[in-house]
């Protein structure tokens, strides 16, 4: 039973939001820009304490907290449900590991204080989005997320980085306008804007306006899908990720994009509802768009020579696996989509952090320069290899598990032909993924007989960078081998949505 009001336990819902938000805002005032070691202790303390707070809050039951009620549609509302728990734990775990990586990776160049300040603020904003219980609260945190991540994208301060940041803002603000249209219509035709399993529309109000509301859903889906890289609004991704510091790119791909997925899950299953969307033209249109994005992202990644940009295009492709699974609107596909949310986060953060380690330690930014780097950085490249094999979908890794369920969900969908085409495109994308990732670690470990081994210098980074990589790569492998508890948890969410 959901507990309502502003009682003692409900106040705890604010803690995982306010702690990193306030700590990030206060960082430049509490720690001098020159005191690197004190800043690291400060940031580490905040992310560890907040991870513990998250662990405590998710055990409190299905609490909620409502405040600042202006109207039925405009009020601040936080709530815990199983979907919240899934995304909040994922974000907190990854944020903690990336924080320690950043301590070694981000140089003490006078800009590191600003980086860590927005690093913490972004964490708090994402916690708020995960805990949001209605459309208004989610939209508030979602737009704050754009503003909080912008300084991470433009951290380098170069002209190219600033152009990438401006493109990121332009795409994000355009997408926000599309989502705002959705909010207005949900508020007008729904009985509430609170996230409610099965949808919120009033049948009497909707009658005769179904076609218009399907258009609104399409626009809102694309709006949220901009941060989940859906075609045609993914061009900001290959522009921004190579310019952002590697840990920022890792968080954008691994976690920020998952907040967009959370938004689409809430929009699809908790606002519009399966019954309203199933069998409609908009379902067909979005299935086609997501499959097109899967194929385009894979092809562009296969052709790309710049290391981090190849990973960026790969993210474009892999996120639409998730969107495809959501739009299939069946429980098996949703299981595959949720599993891919988890494994993609672990895998992509590992890949981007590995790339960052290679580039920072060797200065090699193009894939054709990586011959033999596995001999110089064996720990880093073994972690990259495990993550890459998982992303391809080789059993028994997590990537195989999620893609298997997505393919099975496609086969049992209400669109037999499109489902079979979809499964075929997922297979083709997996082959392309093998082509653009396996070649990297193959040449890194087996550079050929003509390679001059005398030029090799051991350049493995310190433990602050390698330990997070080892943990992330191990999780991508072990959770794929022992997925029972995760599948059971996701099944509980699915039952609530599909019965």
Secondary structure, DSSP 8 states (H G I E B T S, - for coil): --B-SS-HHHHHHHHHHHHHHHHHHHHHHHS-TT-HHHHHHHHHHHHHHHHHHHHHHTTS-SBEEEE--SSSSS-EEEE--HHHHHHHHHHHHHHHHHHHHHHHHS--SS-HHHHHHHHHHHHHHHHHHHHB-BHHHHHHHHHHHHHHHHHHHTTT--HHHHHHHHHHHHHHHHHHHHHHHHHHHHHHHBS-SB--TT--B-HHHHTT-HHHHHHHHHHHHHHHHGGGT-TTS-HHHHHHTTTS-HHHHHHIIIIIHHHHHHHHHIIIIIII-HHHHTTSHHHHHHHHHHHHHHHHHHHHHHH--BHHHHHHHHHHHHHHHHHHHHHT-SHHHHHHHHHHHHHHHHHHHHHHHHHHHHHHHH---BGGG-TTHHHHSHHHHHHHHHHHHHHHT-TTSHHHHHHHHHHHHHHTSS-HHHHHHHHHHHHHHHHHHHHHHHHHHHHHH---TT--GGG-------HHHHHHHHHHHHHHHHHHHS-HHHHHHHHHHHHHHH-
